[in-house]
Amino acid sequence: MLYDKHKAEIDAILAKYPSKRSALLPMLYIAQDEYGRLDRDSIGEVAEILDLPPTDVYEVAGFYTLFYNEEVGKIVLDVCDDVPCCFCGAEELVADLENRLGVKAGHTTNDKLFTLRRVKCIAACDQAPVLQANLEFHNKVTPDKVDTLLAELRSEIESGKPISISGRFAEH
Amino acid sequence: MPKTELKEYIVLRNREIPNIRDLDVYVANGGYETARNALTTMTPQAIVDEVKKSGLRGRGGAGFPCGVKWGFVPKELNPKYLVVNADESEPGTFNNHEIIDLNPHQMIEGVVISAFAIGANTAYIYIRGEFAYGARLLEQVINEARERGFVGKNVFGSGFDIDIHVHRGAGAYICGEETALLESLEGKIGQPRLKPPFPAVAGLYAKPTVVNNVETLTNVPRIIAKGADWFRSFGTEKSPGTKAVSISGHVKNPGNYEIPLGITMREFIYDWAGGMRSDVPLKFIIPGGASSTWLTTEHLDTPLTWDDMAAAGTMLGSGAVVILDESVSVVKAALKIDEFFKHESCGKCTPCREGTHFLVKVWERIDEGHGRSGDIELLADVGTQMLGKCFCPLGDSAVSAVNSAIKFFRPEIEAEIAGGTH
Protein backbone atom coordinates (compact mmCIF):
# COMPACT_ATOMS: atom_id res chain seq x y z
CA MET A 1 0.00 0.00 0.00
CA LEU A 2 2.60 2.49 1.17
CA TYR A 3 4.96 1.51 -1.62
CA ASP A 4 2.29 1.62 -4.34
CA LYS A 5 1.03 5.01 -3.24
CA HIS A 6 4.46 6.64 -2.92
CA LYS A 7 6.40 4.60 -5.48
CA ALA A 8 8.23 7.51 -7.16
CA GLU A 9 9.31 9.07 -3.85
CA ILE A 10 10.36 5.75 -2.33
CA ASP A 11 12.30 4.65 -5.42
CA ALA A 12 14.12 7.99 -5.47
CA ILE A 13 15.06 7.53 -1.81
CA LEU A 14 16.28 3.97 -2.33
CA ALA A 15 18.43 5.13 -5.26
CA LYS A 16 20.39 7.47 -2.99
CA TYR A 17 22.04 4.72 -0.95
CA PRO A 18 24.07 1.57 -1.60
CA SER A 19 22.28 -0.02 1.38
CA LYS A 20 18.49 -0.32 1.67
CA ARG A 21 18.62 0.17 5.41
CA SER A 22 19.85 3.77 4.98
CA ALA A 23 16.37 4.56 3.64
CA LEU A 24 14.81 3.74 7.02
CA LEU A 25 14.51 7.27 8.44
CA PRO A 26 13.00 8.79 5.27
CA MET A 27 10.67 5.77 4.94
CA LEU A 28 9.43 6.21 8.48
CA TYR A 29 8.62 9.85 7.71
CA ILE A 30 6.49 8.75 4.76
CA ALA A 31 4.71 6.09 6.81
CA GLN A 32 4.08 8.56 9.62
CA ASP A 33 2.55 11.11 7.28
CA GLU A 34 0.40 8.41 5.69
CA TYR A 35 -0.90 6.78 8.87
CA GLY A 36 -0.59 9.60 11.41
CA ARG A 37 1.72 7.60 13.64
CA LEU A 38 4.05 4.62 13.63
CA ASP A 39 2.00 1.73 14.95
CA ARG A 40 2.54 -2.01 14.60
CA ASP A 41 1.09 -2.18 11.09
CA SER A 42 2.96 0.77 9.61
CA ILE A 43 6.23 -0.42 11.14
CA GLY A 44 5.61 -3.88 9.69
CA GLU A 45 5.01 -2.40 6.26
CA VAL A 46 8.22 -0.36 6.34
CA ALA A 47 10.15 -3.42 7.54
CA GLU A 48 8.82 -5.42 4.63
CA ILE A 49 9.68 -2.77 2.01
CA LEU A 50 13.24 -2.49 3.33
CA ASP A 51 13.67 -6.18 4.03
CA LEU A 52 14.43 -5.59 7.71
CA PRO A 53 13.37 -7.39 10.89
CA PRO A 54 10.45 -5.41 12.40
CA THR A 55 12.33 -5.28 15.72
CA ASP A 56 15.07 -3.20 14.10
CA VAL A 57 12.48 -0.78 12.77
CA TYR A 58 10.77 -0.56 16.18
CA GLU A 59 14.10 0.28 17.78
CA VAL A 60 14.73 3.14 15.36
CA ALA A 61 11.17 4.45 15.57
CA GLY A 62 11.52 4.57 19.36
CA PHE A 63 14.90 6.30 19.42
CA TYR A 64 14.21 9.54 17.56
CA THR A 65 11.95 12.29 18.89
CA LEU A 66 10.36 13.13 15.53
CA PHE A 67 8.84 9.68 15.18
CA TYR A 68 5.46 9.43 16.86
CA ASN A 69 4.42 6.10 18.28
CA GLU A 70 1.28 7.58 19.85
CA GLU A 71 -1.49 9.34 17.99
CA VAL A 72 -0.77 13.06 17.49
CA GLY A 73 -2.89 16.00 16.37
CA LYS A 74 -3.02 17.41 12.85
CA ILE A 75 -0.40 19.89 13.96
CA VAL A 76 2.38 19.16 16.43
CA LEU A 77 3.50 22.25 18.33
CA ASP A 78 7.07 21.92 19.59
CA VAL A 79 8.12 24.65 22.01
CA CYS A 80 11.82 24.86 22.84
CA ASP A 81 12.20 25.11 26.63
CA ASP A 82 15.95 24.65 26.72
CA VAL A 83 18.68 27.07 27.85
CA PRO A 84 18.48 29.97 26.95
CA CYS A 85 14.84 29.84 25.77
CA CYS A 86 13.53 28.91 29.25
CA PHE A 87 14.95 32.21 30.53
CA CYS A 88 13.64 34.18 27.54
CA GLY A 89 9.89 33.57 27.60
CA ALA A 90 9.51 29.86 26.77
CA GLU A 91 7.92 28.95 30.11
CA GLU A 92 5.35 31.73 29.67
CA LEU A 93 4.66 30.51 26.13
CA VAL A 94 4.11 26.91 27.24
CA ALA A 95 1.77 28.07 30.02
CA ASP A 96 -0.14 30.26 27.59
CA LEU A 97 -0.53 27.48 25.03
CA GLU A 98 -1.61 25.05 27.75
CA ASN A 99 -4.32 27.51 28.81
CA ARG A 100 -5.62 28.22 25.35
CA LEU A 101 -5.51 24.63 24.14
CA GLY A 102 -6.78 23.17 27.41
CA VAL A 103 -4.09 20.48 27.56
CA LYS A 104 -0.83 20.04 29.34
CA ALA A 105 2.39 19.79 27.34
CA GLY A 106 2.86 16.23 26.15
CA HIS A 107 -0.81 15.83 25.26
CA THR A 108 -3.22 16.19 22.34
CA THR A 109 -6.36 18.31 22.35
CA ASN A 110 -9.73 16.53 22.49
CA ASP A 111 -10.56 17.67 18.96
CA LYS A 112 -7.31 15.99 17.82
CA LEU A 113 -6.09 19.18 16.15
CA PHE A 114 -3.02 20.01 18.23
CA THR A 115 -0.35 18.13 20.11
CA LEU A 116 1.71 20.33 22.42
CA ARG A 117 5.25 19.28 23.30
CA ARG A 118 8.24 20.71 25.10
CA VAL A 119 11.36 20.02 23.05
CA LYS A 120 15.10 20.49 23.34
CA CYS A 121 17.12 23.11 21.44
CA ILE A 122 15.90 23.72 17.88
CA ALA A 123 18.77 26.02 16.85
CA ALA A 124 16.91 29.30 16.85
CA CYS A 125 17.94 30.62 20.27
CA ASP A 126 18.03 34.26 19.13
CA GLN A 127 14.33 33.98 18.22
CA ALA A 128 13.10 32.95 21.69
CA PRO A 129 10.37 32.24 22.53
CA VAL A 130 10.30 29.98 19.51
CA LEU A 131 8.22 27.02 18.40
CA GLN A 132 7.79 24.74 15.43
CA ALA A 133 4.38 23.84 14.03
CA ASN A 134 4.82 20.62 12.06
CA LEU A 135 8.50 21.60 11.92
CA GLU A 136 7.92 25.07 10.44
CA PHE A 137 9.58 27.75 12.56
CA HIS A 138 7.54 30.48 14.27
CA ASN A 139 9.86 33.02 15.82
CA LYS A 140 9.42 35.36 18.78
CA VAL A 141 6.03 33.97 19.74
CA THR A 142 5.23 36.36 22.55
CA PRO A 143 1.86 35.80 24.26
CA ASP A 144 0.18 38.56 22.19
CA LYS A 145 0.91 36.54 19.05
CA VAL A 146 -0.45 33.20 20.23
CA ASP A 147 -4.09 33.89 19.30
CA THR A 148 -3.21 34.88 15.74
CA LEU A 149 -0.89 31.92 15.33
CA LEU A 150 -3.49 29.41 16.52
CA ALA A 151 -6.14 31.00 14.30
CA GLU A 152 -3.82 30.74 11.29
CA LEU A 153 -3.02 27.12 12.02
CA ARG A 154 -6.72 26.30 12.49
CA SER A 155 -7.62 27.84 9.14
CA GLU A 156 -4.79 25.88 7.53
CA ILE A 157 -6.26 22.67 8.88
CA GLU A 158 -9.76 23.68 7.74
CA SER A 159 -8.53 24.54 4.24
CA GLY A 160 -8.03 20.81 3.73
CA LYS A 161 -4.60 21.23 2.17
CA PRO A 162 -2.29 18.26 2.61
CA ILE A 163 -0.57 18.26 5.96
CA SER A 164 2.82 16.75 6.75
CA ILE A 165 3.49 16.15 10.43
CA SER A 166 6.91 14.93 9.32
CA GLY A 167 7.82 18.13 7.44
CA ARG A 168 8.26 16.34 4.10
CA PHE A 169 6.63 19.16 2.14
CA ALA A 170 5.64 22.77 2.73
CA GLU A 171 2.09 23.11 3.98
CA HIS A 172 1.46 26.58 2.61
CA MET B 1 29.58 49.69 16.39
CA PRO B 2 32.28 47.08 16.81
CA LYS B 3 35.74 48.55 17.26
CA THR B 4 37.18 45.57 15.43
CA GLU B 5 35.40 45.50 12.14
CA LEU B 6 35.40 42.56 9.81
CA LYS B 7 37.14 43.43 6.52
CA GLU B 8 34.78 41.20 4.61
CA TYR B 9 32.54 38.22 5.27
CA ILE B 10 33.89 34.77 4.49
CA VAL B 11 30.95 32.65 5.56
CA LEU B 12 27.87 34.84 6.17
CA ARG B 13 28.17 36.53 2.77
CA ASN B 14 24.37 36.71 2.73
CA ARG B 15 24.86 39.72 5.02
CA GLU B 16 26.71 41.52 2.20
CA ILE B 17 25.08 40.17 -0.93
CA PRO B 18 21.29 40.17 -0.81
CA ASN B 19 19.63 37.03 -2.22
CA ILE B 20 22.92 35.16 -2.52
CA ARG B 21 20.94 31.99 -2.00
CA ASP B 22 19.54 32.38 -5.53
CA LEU B 23 21.77 30.56 -7.96
CA ASP B 24 21.85 33.47 -10.45
CA VAL B 25 22.95 35.91 -7.77
CA TYR B 26 25.53 33.47 -6.45
CA VAL B 27 26.93 32.90 -9.94
CA ALA B 28 26.93 36.64 -10.71
CA ASN B 29 29.16 37.05 -7.65
CA GLY B 30 31.68 34.50 -8.84
CA GLY B 31 29.85 31.46 -7.50
CA TYR B 32 31.05 28.03 -8.68
CA GLU B 33 33.98 29.65 -10.56
CA THR B 34 36.28 28.51 -7.77
CA ALA B 35 35.02 24.94 -8.09
CA ARG B 36 35.50 25.15 -11.86
CA ASN B 37 39.09 26.36 -11.49
CA ALA B 38 39.88 23.89 -8.75
CA LEU B 39 38.54 20.87 -10.61
CA THR B 40 40.01 21.79 -13.98
CA THR B 41 43.39 23.32 -13.03
CA MET B 42 44.35 21.98 -9.58
CA THR B 43 45.25 18.52 -8.32
CA PRO B 44 43.38 17.14 -5.29
CA GLN B 45 46.67 17.23 -3.36
CA ALA B 46 47.13 20.93 -4.17
CA ILE B 47 43.69 21.65 -2.67
CA VAL B 48 44.46 19.62 0.47
CA ASP B 49 47.79 21.47 0.78
CA GLU B 50 46.17 24.90 0.42
CA VAL B 51 43.55 24.08 3.08
CA LYS B 52 46.31 22.72 5.36
CA LYS B 53 48.31 25.91 4.81
CA SER B 54 45.27 28.06 5.62
CA GLY B 55 45.09 26.49 9.08
CA LEU B 56 41.31 26.08 8.76
CA ARG B 57 40.10 24.33 11.89
CA GLY B 58 36.85 22.37 12.11
CA ARG B 59 34.02 24.71 13.05
CA GLY B 60 31.75 22.03 14.57
CA GLY B 61 33.30 22.03 18.01
CA ALA B 62 36.58 20.17 18.23
CA GLY B 63 38.63 22.63 16.15
CA PHE B 64 40.68 19.89 14.49
CA PRO B 65 42.67 21.10 11.44
CA CYS B 66 40.55 20.35 8.38
CA GLY B 67 43.39 19.72 5.91
CA VAL B 68 45.04 17.29 8.34
CA LYS B 69 41.75 15.39 8.68
CA TRP B 70 41.54 15.12 4.89
CA GLY B 71 45.12 13.85 4.83
CA PHE B 72 44.16 10.78 6.95
CA VAL B 73 42.06 9.31 4.13
CA PRO B 74 43.88 6.34 2.57
CA LYS B 75 44.24 6.93 -1.17
CA GLU B 76 44.00 3.29 -2.23
CA LEU B 77 40.63 2.46 -0.59
CA ASN B 78 37.43 3.17 -2.55
CA PRO B 79 34.68 4.31 -2.62
CA LYS B 80 35.20 7.26 -0.30
CA TYR B 81 32.47 9.44 1.15
CA LEU B 82 32.16 13.04 2.21
CA VAL B 83 29.51 13.59 4.86
CA VAL B 84 28.35 17.06 5.83
CA ASN B 85 27.44 17.37 9.48
CA ALA B 86 24.38 19.65 9.47
CA ASP B 87 22.98 18.19 12.68
CA GLU B 88 23.34 21.50 14.51
CA SER B 89 21.80 20.75 17.93
CA GLU B 90 24.10 22.10 20.63
CA PRO B 91 21.99 24.43 22.82
CA GLY B 92 22.99 28.00 21.95
CA THR B 93 24.15 27.21 18.41
CA PHE B 94 22.31 28.42 15.31
CA ASN B 95 24.92 29.59 12.80
CA ASN B 96 24.65 26.59 10.45
CA HIS B 97 20.92 27.29 10.39
CA GLU B 98 21.63 30.69 8.81
CA ILE B 99 24.21 29.36 6.32
CA ILE B 100 21.83 26.64 5.12
CA ASP B 101 18.84 28.96 4.82
CA LEU B 102 20.60 31.99 3.34
CA ASN B 103 23.94 31.01 1.77
CA PRO B 104 23.47 27.37 0.75
CA HIS B 105 25.24 27.44 -2.62
CA GLN B 106 28.54 28.41 -1.03
CA MET B 107 28.28 25.33 1.17
CA ILE B 108 27.44 23.15 -1.85
CA GLU B 109 30.40 24.60 -3.74
CA GLY B 110 32.51 23.73 -0.70
CA VAL B 111 31.19 20.17 -0.87
CA VAL B 112 32.12 19.86 -4.56
CA ILE B 113 35.68 21.14 -4.02
CA SER B 114 36.24 19.12 -0.84
CA ALA B 115 34.86 15.90 -2.35
CA PHE B 116 37.27 16.34 -5.27
CA ALA B 117 40.13 16.94 -2.84
CA ILE B 118 39.54 13.70 -0.93
CA GLY B 119 38.41 11.66 -3.96
CA ALA B 120 34.78 11.10 -2.94
CA ASN B 121 32.14 10.75 -5.65
CA THR B 122 29.24 10.73 -3.22
CA ALA B 123 28.42 13.22 -0.50
CA TYR B 124 25.60 13.05 2.04
CA ILE B 125 24.35 16.07 3.89
CA TYR B 126 23.08 14.81 7.24
CA ILE B 127 20.72 17.57 8.35
CA ARG B 128 18.80 17.52 11.63
CA GLY B 129 15.17 16.50 11.16
CA GLU B 130 13.87 19.77 12.61
CA PHE B 131 15.43 21.69 9.70
CA ALA B 132 12.63 20.46 7.44
CA TYR B 133 12.63 23.69 5.45
CA GLY B 134 16.41 23.66 5.19
CA ALA B 135 16.36 20.10 3.91
CA ARG B 136 13.81 20.95 1.22
CA LEU B 137 15.77 24.06 0.28
CA LEU B 138 19.02 22.09 -0.04
CA GLU B 139 17.30 19.53 -2.30
CA GLN B 140 16.18 22.40 -4.51
CA VAL B 141 19.58 24.11 -4.46
CA ILE B 142 21.37 20.87 -5.40
CA ASN B 143 18.92 20.30 -8.27
CA GLU B 144 19.56 23.80 -9.59
CA ALA B 145 23.30 23.27 -9.39
CA ARG B 146 22.94 19.90 -11.11
CA GLU B 147 20.97 21.45 -13.99
CA ARG B 148 23.88 23.83 -14.64
CA GLY B 149 26.43 21.02 -14.52
CA PHE B 150 27.99 22.12 -11.20
CA VAL B 151 26.96 18.87 -9.50
CA GLY B 152 26.55 15.40 -11.02
CA LYS B 153 28.47 13.60 -13.73
CA ASN B 154 31.62 15.07 -15.26
CA VAL B 155 31.28 18.42 -13.52
CA PHE B 156 32.81 21.35 -15.41
CA GLY B 157 34.01 18.80 -17.98
CA SER B 158 36.64 17.73 -15.44
CA GLY B 159 35.81 14.05 -15.64
CA PHE B 160 34.97 14.13 -11.91
CA ASP B 161 31.54 12.88 -10.76
CA ILE B 162 29.94 14.13 -7.56
CA ASP B 163 26.47 13.17 -6.36
CA ILE B 164 25.16 15.09 -3.36
CA HIS B 165 22.23 13.74 -1.34
CA VAL B 166 20.28 15.25 1.52
CA HIS B 167 19.53 12.94 4.44
CA ARG B 168 17.25 14.14 7.24
CA GLY B 169 17.84 12.99 10.78
CA ALA B 170 14.84 12.63 13.05
CA GLY B 171 15.60 14.41 16.32
CA ALA B 172 18.66 13.24 18.26
CA TYR B 173 21.48 15.51 19.45
CA ILE B 174 23.86 12.56 19.67
CA CYS B 175 23.85 12.29 15.87
CA GLY B 176 26.07 15.38 15.78
CA GLU B 177 28.83 13.08 17.09
CA GLU B 178 30.38 11.87 13.86
CA THR B 179 30.25 8.12 14.42
CA ALA B 180 26.67 8.26 15.75
CA LEU B 181 25.83 10.32 12.68
CA LEU B 182 27.22 7.58 10.44
CA GLU B 183 25.21 4.93 12.31
CA SER B 184 22.09 7.04 11.82
CA LEU B 185 22.86 7.52 8.14
CA GLU B 186 23.07 3.75 7.88
CA GLY B 187 19.50 3.55 9.21
CA LYS B 188 20.29 2.62 12.79
CA ILE B 189 19.84 4.26 16.17
CA GLY B 190 22.41 6.98 16.76
CA GLN B 191 24.90 5.35 19.09
CA PRO B 192 28.59 6.27 18.81
CA ARG B 193 31.15 3.75 17.62
CA LEU B 194 34.34 2.90 19.42
CA LYS B 195 37.33 4.69 17.84
CA PRO B 196 39.66 3.56 16.30
CA PRO B 197 39.00 2.80 13.56
CA PHE B 198 38.40 6.43 12.71
CA PRO B 199 35.90 7.38 9.99
CA ALA B 200 38.77 8.44 7.71
CA VAL B 201 39.65 4.73 7.42
CA ALA B 202 36.36 2.95 8.15
CA GLY B 203 33.40 5.32 8.21
CA LEU B 204 30.14 5.17 6.27
CA TYR B 205 29.50 1.56 5.15
CA ALA B 206 32.98 0.86 6.57
CA LYS B 207 34.54 2.94 3.77
CA PRO B 208 36.91 5.92 4.13
CA THR B 209 34.79 8.90 5.13
CA VAL B 210 35.38 12.53 5.97
CA VAL B 211 32.78 14.21 8.16
CA ASN B 212 32.94 18.02 8.02
CA ASN B 213 30.75 20.67 9.57
CA VAL B 214 28.62 23.05 7.46
CA GLU B 215 30.60 26.17 8.35
CA THR B 216 33.94 24.43 7.78
CA LEU B 217 32.97 23.49 4.22
CA THR B 218 31.50 26.93 3.56
CA ASN B 219 34.97 28.39 4.19
CA VAL B 220 36.60 26.17 1.57
CA PRO B 221 35.57 27.98 -1.67
CA ARG B 222 36.88 31.29 -0.30
CA ILE B 223 40.18 29.77 0.82
CA ILE B 224 40.72 28.21 -2.60
CA ALA B 225 39.62 31.37 -4.42
CA LYS B 226 41.71 33.83 -2.44
CA GLY B 227 44.47 31.69 -0.97
CA ALA B 228 45.66 30.56 2.41
CA ASP B 229 47.56 33.80 3.05
CA TRP B 230 44.44 35.89 2.53
CA PHE B 231 42.53 33.61 4.93
CA ARG B 232 45.31 33.97 7.47
CA SER B 233 44.97 37.76 7.32
CA PHE B 234 41.90 37.16 9.53
CA GLY B 235 42.14 35.80 13.04
CA THR B 236 45.26 34.67 14.88
CA GLU B 237 48.23 32.46 14.11
CA LYS B 238 46.71 29.32 15.64
CA SER B 239 43.06 30.21 15.06
CA PRO B 240 43.06 31.74 11.60
CA GLY B 241 39.99 33.03 9.81
CA THR B 242 36.63 34.11 11.09
CA LYS B 243 33.94 32.31 13.04
CA ALA B 244 30.20 32.62 12.78
CA VAL B 245 29.31 32.89 16.45
CA SER B 246 25.77 32.68 17.80
CA ILE B 247 24.93 34.80 20.82
CA SER B 248 21.67 34.51 22.72
CA GLY B 249 20.09 34.99 26.11
CA HIS B 250 20.02 38.31 27.90
CA VAL B 251 21.87 40.48 25.40
CA LYS B 252 20.42 43.43 23.53
CA ASN B 253 21.03 42.07 20.03
CA PRO B 254 21.03 38.28 19.97
CA GLY B 255 21.92 36.70 16.65
CA ASN B 256 24.81 35.42 14.56
CA TYR B 257 27.94 37.48 14.12
CA GLU B 258 30.90 36.64 11.95
CA ILE B 259 33.87 37.74 13.99
CA PRO B 260 37.59 37.70 13.30
CA LEU B 261 38.90 35.05 15.70
CA GLY B 262 40.83 36.62 18.56
CA ILE B 263 38.53 39.42 19.68
CA THR B 264 37.78 39.27 23.39
CA MET B 265 34.55 38.05 24.96
CA ARG B 266 34.05 41.58 26.29
CA GLU B 267 34.29 43.13 22.82
CA PHE B 268 31.97 40.50 21.44
CA ILE B 269 29.27 40.97 24.06
CA TYR B 270 29.43 44.74 24.43
CA ASP B 271 30.63 46.08 21.07
CA TRP B 272 29.09 43.52 18.73
CA ALA B 273 25.97 42.24 20.48
CA GLY B 274 25.03 45.55 22.12
CA GLY B 275 25.69 44.55 25.72
CA MET B 276 23.11 43.46 28.28
CA ARG B 277 19.44 43.86 27.36
CA SER B 278 18.56 45.62 30.64
CA ASP B 279 20.11 47.02 33.80
CA VAL B 280 20.27 43.56 35.34
CA PRO B 281 23.96 42.70 35.41
CA LEU B 282 25.67 39.77 33.74
CA LYS B 283 25.86 36.68 35.94
CA PHE B 284 27.56 34.05 33.82
CA ILE B 285 28.42 33.04 30.28
CA ILE B 286 28.01 29.67 28.66
CA PRO B 287 30.70 30.33 26.04
CA GLY B 288 30.70 27.36 23.69
CA GLY B 289 27.33 25.67 23.85
CA ALA B 290 25.71 23.77 26.72
CA SER B 291 28.67 21.35 26.83
CA SER B 292 31.14 24.04 27.77
CA THR B 293 32.40 25.11 31.18
CA TRP B 294 30.93 28.46 32.18
CA LEU B 295 32.77 31.75 32.41
CA THR B 296 32.04 34.71 34.66
CA THR B 297 32.70 38.43 34.53
CA GLU B 298 36.32 37.81 35.54
CA HIS B 299 36.92 36.06 32.20
CA LEU B 300 35.63 38.85 29.95
CA ASP B 301 39.07 39.57 28.52
CA THR B 302 39.55 36.03 27.18
CA PRO B 303 40.13 36.12 23.42
CA LEU B 304 37.75 34.01 21.34
CA THR B 305 40.18 31.43 19.94
CA TRP B 306 40.38 27.68 20.48
CA ASP B 307 43.58 27.90 22.50
CA ASP B 308 42.70 30.92 24.65
CA MET B 309 39.35 29.42 25.57
CA ALA B 310 41.05 26.14 26.47
CA ALA B 311 43.55 28.04 28.61
CA ALA B 312 40.60 29.65 30.42
CA GLY B 313 39.34 26.16 31.25
CA THR B 314 36.55 26.04 28.70
CA MET B 315 36.14 25.77 24.94
CA LEU B 316 35.16 27.76 21.89
CA GLY B 317 33.03 24.77 20.93
CA SER B 318 30.60 25.34 18.12
CA GLY B 319 30.65 29.12 18.61
CA ALA B 320 27.62 29.52 20.83
CA VAL B 321 27.67 32.16 23.52
CA VAL B 322 24.76 32.19 25.95
CA ILE B 323 24.55 35.23 28.19
CA LEU B 324 22.58 34.95 31.43
CA ASP B 325 21.91 37.79 33.85
CA GLU B 326 21.46 37.96 37.62
CA SER B 327 17.76 37.03 37.33
CA VAL B 328 18.78 33.45 36.53
CA SER B 329 18.99 30.77 39.22
CA VAL B 330 22.17 28.76 38.93
CA VAL B 331 20.39 25.63 40.11
CA LYS B 332 17.67 26.06 37.49
CA ALA B 333 20.22 26.63 34.72
CA ALA B 334 22.26 23.57 35.68
CA LEU B 335 19.07 21.53 35.97
CA LYS B 336 17.92 22.55 32.48
CA ILE B 337 21.32 21.79 30.98
CA ASP B 338 21.53 18.38 32.60
CA GLU B 339 17.91 17.64 31.61
CA PHE B 340 19.08 18.23 28.06
CA PHE B 341 21.93 15.73 28.34
CA LYS B 342 19.72 13.21 30.14
CA HIS B 343 17.19 13.46 27.30
CA GLU B 344 19.88 13.17 24.65
CA SER B 345 22.00 10.41 26.19
CA CYS B 346 21.82 7.52 23.74
CA GLY B 347 21.87 4.99 26.56
CA LYS B 348 24.86 3.02 25.37
CA CYS B 349 27.32 3.76 28.18
CA THR B 350 26.17 3.24 31.75
CA PRO B 351 28.04 6.20 33.37
CA CYS B 352 26.30 8.63 30.99
CA ARG B 353 22.87 7.00 30.93
CA GLU B 354 22.66 6.58 34.71
CA GLY B 355 24.79 9.59 35.61
CA THR B 356 22.67 12.14 33.76
CA HIS B 357 19.61 10.61 35.43
CA PHE B 358 21.09 11.05 38.91
CA LEU B 359 22.34 14.57 38.22
CA VAL B 360 18.86 15.67 37.16
CA LYS B 361 17.29 14.00 40.18
CA VAL B 362 19.55 15.89 42.58
CA TRP B 363 19.29 19.25 40.79
CA GLU B 364 15.53 18.82 40.70
CA ARG B 365 15.16 18.25 44.41
CA ILE B 366 17.35 21.25 45.22
CA ASP B 367 15.32 23.38 42.81
CA GLU B 368 12.05 22.21 44.37
CA GLY B 369 13.24 23.08 47.87
CA HIS B 370 14.04 19.54 48.96
CA GLY B 371 17.83 19.73 48.73
CA ARG B 372 19.82 17.75 51.29
CA SER B 373 23.10 18.61 52.95
CA GLY B 374 25.77 16.72 51.07
CA ASP B 375 24.00 17.17 47.73
CA ILE B 376 26.83 19.32 46.37
CA GLU B 377 29.35 16.59 47.17
CA LEU B 378 26.99 14.03 45.68
CA LEU B 379 26.73 15.98 42.42
CA ALA B 380 30.51 16.33 42.25
CA ASP B 381 30.95 12.63 42.97
CA VAL B 382 28.51 11.54 40.27
CA GLY B 383 30.35 13.87 37.89
CA THR B 384 33.70 12.29 38.73
CA GLN B 385 32.26 8.86 37.98
CA MET B 386 31.11 10.02 34.56
CA LEU B 387 34.14 11.98 33.33
CA GLY B 388 36.22 10.19 30.73
CA LYS B 389 34.36 6.90 31.13
CA CYS B 390 32.23 6.81 27.98
CA PHE B 391 32.55 6.22 24.23
CA CYS B 392 31.77 9.82 23.34
CA PRO B 393 31.96 13.22 25.09
CA LEU B 394 28.21 13.55 25.84
CA GLY B 395 28.55 12.31 29.41
CA ASP B 396 31.50 14.63 30.04
CA SER B 397 29.43 17.50 28.68
CA ALA B 398 26.76 16.97 31.32
CA VAL B 399 29.41 17.39 34.02
CA SER B 400 30.48 20.84 32.75
CA ALA B 401 27.39 22.50 34.21
CA VAL B 402 27.84 20.65 37.54
CA ASN B 403 31.46 21.63 37.98
CA SER B 404 30.86 25.19 36.77
CA ALA B 405 27.96 25.74 39.14
CA ILE B 406 29.89 24.39 42.10
CA LYS B 407 33.10 26.24 41.24
CA PHE B 408 31.59 29.67 40.70
CA PHE B 409 28.32 29.65 42.66
CA ARG B 410 28.71 27.23 45.58
CA PRO B 411 27.33 29.69 48.17
CA GLU B 412 24.17 30.19 46.10
CA ILE B 413 23.58 26.42 45.86
CA GLU B 414 24.28 26.01 49.58
CA ALA B 415 21.82 28.78 50.37
CA GLU B 416 19.18 27.16 48.19
CA ILE B 417 19.66 23.83 49.98
CA ALA B 418 19.63 25.50 53.41
CA GLY B 419 16.59 27.61 52.60
CA GLY B 420 14.57 24.73 51.19
CA THR B 421 11.45 23.32 52.83
CA HIS B 422 13.00 19.79 52.85
Interface residues (C-beta under 8 A of the other chain):
Chain A: K16 Y17 P18 S19 R21 S22 A23 L24 L25 P26 L28 Y29 L50 L52 D56 E59 V60 F63 Y64 T65 L66 F67 D78 D81 D82 V83 P84 C86 F87 C88 V119 K120 C121 I122 A123 A124 C125 D126 A128 Q132 L135 E136 F137 S166 G167 R168 F169 A170
Chain B: E88 S89 E90 P91 G92 T93 F94 N96 H97 R128 G129 E130 F131 A132 Y133 A135 R136 H165 H167 R168 G169 A170 G171 A172 Y173 S184 L185 E186 G187 K188 I189 G190 Y205 S246 I247 S248 G249 H250 P254 G255 N256 I286 A290 A320 V322 I323 L324 S327 V328 K332 A333 K336 I337 F340 H343 E344 C346
